């Protein structure tokens, strides 16, 4: 019986740590905490996760940055295109004799223009009209027709050539690029896609467009005269509109050229894509807004 055996360290008793054989001796793992080149499983998985996140971020950002930077830097090829004699566009000029509210002020013509490439093909409105259309009088609710007719006649009789200019307006809506239509009743342009509205000069009057309609450079020249390239670049070949509007010269032609964008104050900017503002804070944040 075990309880009868002496407890004095005699054979068969354990008075200290066991010194006999074991089922398995555990070999301690080496400590690599001080080894900077050693990669643990946790470190490997963390590095793989960070690398994957970087690849995914690059895959998302590269197209966005490319869209934001590449398109504005792309320059469109263009050329001057002869669209016909000046007499086709400079119709109904002032002065007006015995004008009435039905008197047609100026002219709006629509035509397609072919550029050096399919990207440069576009439809434009050539507008010969008032520099400031807001000066045109409107009837008041309590005003008689006779009183308004008298007011209109006084205003229209005072118009002169200096009150008019010649514009070429691109029919591409500045919102998403839908073709706008000219409305003679409102003397403005309307986009059928999202309700964008513009006045006769293409300035925004309502709806979502972030800027006015784009324009195309336009000029009147005498086709019988020759100029050096540097003189054409300086605009020396351009016939003043006030001269052309009263001239009977059959050699005067209208040319359209490079497209450009404008802001609501009609200041020119390089051509922007639809949806892009040309001024203000949002113009710097596009397309991230």
C-alpha positions in Angstrom: 0.0 0.0 0.0 1.3 3.4 -0.9 0.5 4.8 2.5 2.8 2.2 4.2 5.8 3.3 2.1 8.3 5.6 3.8 8.4 9.2 2.7 12.1 9.7 3.1 13.2 9.6 -0.6 13.6 5.9 -0.7 13.6 4.1 -4.1 10.2 4.2 -5.8 9.3 7.6 -4.3 9.4 11.1 -6.0 10.6 13.8 -3.7 11.4 16.4 -6.4 10.8 17.2 -10.1 10.2 14.2 -12.3 13.4 13.1 -14.0 12.1 10.2 -15.9 11.1 9.8 -19.6 8.3 11.9 -21.1 5.8 11.2 -23.8 7.1 14.2 -25.9 9.7 16.9 -25.3 8.5 20.3 -26.5 11.1 22.2 -28.5 10.7 26.0 -27.9 10.0 28.2 -31.0 12.8 30.5 -31.9 12.2 34.2 -31.0 12.3 36.4 -34.2 11.1 39.5 -32.5 14.5 41.2 -33.1 14.8 40.0 -36.7 13.5 42.9 -39.0 13.7 40.6 -42.1 11.4 37.9 -40.6 7.8 38.0 -41.8 5.2 36.5 -39.7 1.8 35.3 -41.0 0.1 38.4 -39.5 2.6 40.7 -41.1 2.3 39.0 -44.5 -1.5 39.2 -44.5 -1.4 42.8 -43.4 1.0 43.7 -46.2 -1.1 41.8 -48.8 -4.3 43.7 -47.6 -2.5 47.1 -47.9 -1.2 46.2 -51.4 -4.7 45.1 -52.5 -6.2 48.3 -51.2 -3.6 50.4 -53.1 -4.3 48.5 -56.4 -8.0 49.0 -56.0 -7.6 52.7 -55.2 -5.4 53.1 -58.3 -7.9 51.3 -60.5 -10.6 53.7 -59.3 -8.6 57.0 -59.4 -6.7 56.6 -62.6 -9.8 56.8 -64.9 -11.2 59.7 -62.7 -8.0 61.7 -62.9 -7.7 60.9 -66.6 -11.2 62.2 -67.2 -10.6 65.3 -65.2 -7.3 66.2 -66.6 -6.9 64.7 -70.1 -10.1 66.0 -71.7 -9.6 69.7 -70.8 -6.0 69.5 -72.2 -7.2 67.9 -75.4 -7.2 70.5 -78.2 -9.7 70.3 -81.0 -8.6 70.7 -84.6 -10.6 73.4 -86.4 -10.6 75.5 -89.5 -12.4 78.5 -90.9 -15.5 77.5 -92.7 -17.2 79.8 -95.3 -21.0 79.6 -94.5 -22.2 82.1 -97.2 -22.6 85.7 -98.2 -23.0 88.2 -95.4 -26.3 89.3 -96.9 -27.8 85.9 -95.9 -27.3 86.7 -92.2 -27.4 90.5 -91.8 -31.2 90.8 -92.3 -33.6 93.2 -90.8 -30.9 95.7 -89.6 -31.8 99.1 -88.1 -32.9 101.8 -88.5 -36.6 100.9 -88.4 -39.3 103.2 -89.9 -42.7 103.1 -88.3 -41.9 100.0 -86.3 -44.6 98.0 -84.5 -44.3 95.1 -82.0 -44.5 92.7 -84.9 -41.5 94.2 -86.6 -38.8 91.6 -86.9 -35.6 92.6 -85.1 -32.5 91.0 -86.6 -32.3 87.4 -87.8 -31.6 83.8 -86.5 -30.4 81.1 -88.9 -29.7 77.5 -88.2 -27.2 75.4 -90.2 -24.8 72.5 -89.9 -21.1 73.1 -90.2 -18.5 70.4 -91.1 -15.2 70.5 -89.4 -11.8 68.8 -90.2 -13.0 65.7 -88.3 -16.4 64.2 -87.2 -15.8 65.5 -83.7 -15.7 69.1 -85.1 -19.0 68.7 -87.0 -21.8 70.7 -85.3 -25.0 72.6 -85.8 -25.0 76.3 -85.0 -27.4 79.2 -84.8 -26.1 82.4 -86.5 -27.7 85.3 -84.6 -27.8 88.8 -85.8 -29.5 90.7 -83.0 -29.4 92.9 -80.0 -26.3 93.1 -77.8 -28.7 93.6 -74.9 -32.0 91.9 -75.5 -33.3 92.9 -72.1 -33.8 96.5 -73.5 -36.7 95.3 -75.6 -39.8 96.7 -73.9 -42.5 94.4 -72.6 -46.1 95.3 -72.0 -47.2 95.9 -68.4 -50.3 94.1 -67.1 -52.3 97.4 -66.8 -50.9 99.0 -70.0 -53.1 99.4 -73.0 -52.1 98.1 -76.4 -52.0 101.6 -77.8 -49.6 102.8 -75.1 -47.4 99.8 -75.5 -47.3 100.2 -79.3 -46.2 103.8 -78.8 -43.5 102.8 -76.3 -42.2 100.0 -78.6 -42.1 102.3 -81.6 -40.0 104.9 -79.7 -37.6 102.2 -78.6 -37.2 100.5 -82.0 -36.9 103.8 -83.9 -33.9 104.7 -81.7 -31.9 101.4 -82.5 -28.7 101.7 -84.5 -26.2 99.4 -86.0 -24.0 99.7 -82.9 -26.7 98.0 -80.8 -26.4 94.8 -82.8 -23.8 92.1 -83.1 -23.3 88.8 -84.9 -23.0 85.5 -82.9 -22.5 81.8 -83.8 -24.1 79.7 -81.0 -23.5 76.0 -80.7 -26.8 74.1 -80.2 -25.2 71.6 -77.7 -26.8 72.1 -74.3 -24.2 73.0 -71.7 -25.9 70.5 -69.2 -25.5 67.0 -70.8 -25.1 67.8 -74.5 -28.6 67.4 -75.9 -29.4 69.6 -78.9 -31.3 72.7 -78.0 -34.1 74.2 -80.2 -34.7 77.9 -81.0 -38.1 79.1 -79.9 -39.1 82.2 -81.9 -42.0 83.0 -79.5 -39.7 83.4 -76.5 -36.7 84.4 -78.7 -34.6 81.9 -76.8 -33.4 78.3 -76.7 -34.9 75.3 -74.9 -33.4 71.9 -74.2 -36.0 69.1 -74.5 -34.0 66.7 -72.3 -34.0 68.4 -68.9 -35.6 71.8 -69.4 -32.6 74.0 -69.7 -33.5 77.5 -71.0 -31.4 80.2 -72.6 -32.1 83.7 -74.0 -31.4 84.8 -77.5 -27.6 85.1 -76.7 -27.4 81.6 -75.2 -27.3 82.9 -71.6 -28.9 80.6 -69.0 -32.4 81.7 -67.9 -33.5 78.5 -66.1 -32.9 74.8 -65.6 -29.7 72.8 -64.7 -27.1 74.1 -67.2 -23.9 75.2 -65.4 -23.0 77.7 -68.0 -24.3 79.4 -71.2 -24.3 77.8 -74.6 -20.9 77.5 -76.2 -20.1 79.8 -79.1 -18.1 79.6 -82.3 -15.8 82.3 -83.5 -17.4 84.2 -86.4 -16.2 87.0 -88.7 -17.0 88.8 -91.9 -14.3 89.1 -94.6 -13.9 90.4 -98.1 -13.1 87.3 -100.2 -11.3 89.4 -102.9 -8.6 90.5 -100.4 -5.6 88.5 -99.4 -3.8 88.7 -96.0 -0.7 87.2 -94.4 -1.3 84.5 -91.8 -0.1 86.8 -89.0 -2.5 89.5 -90.1 -5.4 87.0 -90.1 -4.3 85.9 -86.6 -4.4 89.6 -85.5 -7.9 90.0 -87.0 -6.9 92.5 -89.7 -9.1 90.7 -92.2 -12.3 91.2 -90.3 -14.8 93.7 -91.7 -16.6 95.7 -88.9 -20.2 94.6 -88.5 -21.5 98.1 -88.7 -19.8 98.5 -92.1 -21.0 95.1 -93.4 -24.6 95.6 -92.3 -25.0 98.6 -94.6 -22.7 97.5 -97.4 -23.8 96.3 -100.8 -20.5 94.5 -101.5 -21.4 91.0 -102.8 -17.9 89.8 -101.9 -18.5 89.9 -98.1 -18.6 86.4 -96.7 -19.3 85.0 -93.2 -16.7 82.5 -91.8 -17.0 80.4 -88.6 -14.0 78.9 -86.8 -12.9 77.8 -83.3 -15.5 76.9 -80.6 -15.2 78.3 -77.1 -17.1 78.5 -73.9 -18.4 81.5 -72.0 -19.6 82.4 -68.5 -22.8 84.2 -67.6 -21.0 87.5 -68.1 -20.0 86.4 -71.7 -16.3 86.2 -70.9 -14.6 83.7 -73.1 -12.9 80.5 -71.9 -11.4 77.4 -73.6 -13.9 75.0 -74.8 -15.4 72.8 -72.0 -17.3 69.6 -72.1 -21.1 69.6 -71.2 -21.7 69.7 -67.4 -18.4 71.5 -66.7 -18.6 75.0 -65.1 -16.1 77.5 -66.4 -15.8 79.7 -63.3 -16.3 79.6 -59.6 -15.4 77.0 -57.0 -17.2 74.1 -58.8 -15.0 74.6 -61.9 -12.0 73.5 -59.9 -13.8 70.5 -58.3 -15.3 69.0 -61.5 -15.8 66.1 -62.0 -15.7 65.3 -58.2 -18.9 67.2 -57.6 
